[in-house]
Amino acid sequence: MGALELRTATDEDLPAVAALVVRAYRGPGSEHGWTSEADYIAGPRTDVATVRGLAAVPGSVFVVAVLDDEVVGTALLQRRGGTAYFGMFAVDPQRQRLGTGAAVLAACETLARDEWGCARLEMTVIDRRTDLIAWYERRGYAPTGEVDDFPWHAGITPVRTDFRLLHLARRL
């Protein structure tokens, strides 16, 4: 097994990014990972066209973790002035709890701070995901006090509706 490579995604990586996000959040096998949304939401998490569209937005990049030529981790990073937004964070369910996610998050923090000059990183997390929130808190993130309703749209079916999106942030 080779070393984990962390870099910004190329256009050629984007189909693998989309497939990984689906596999980690709601696809078959997602229930084996601790980031699965399958207990909350049914329907596609994303597709290649959406990922390509997000990657094309100025100030947006996907960061990928590549192991043996396979994308095993990813996150979307978007520059919004002096703040960076972190989202679509996914690690292959078979690679979770091995440090891949922490490495992707650290790479995003470094890029946002050192290359973009951002002073803060923000994200949203399902408020019922206390295990995931605790993981971020151990890395210095804290609730901002802002909470949003989940943005339901066509193609997504709620499995349950007793949750909202909690905003977390950290100074870089």
Summary of the structure (lengths in Angstrom):
residues: 172
radius of gyration: 15.2
end to end distance: 32.1
largest distance: 42.5
contacts: 518
relative contact order: 0.17
helix: 32%
strand: 33%
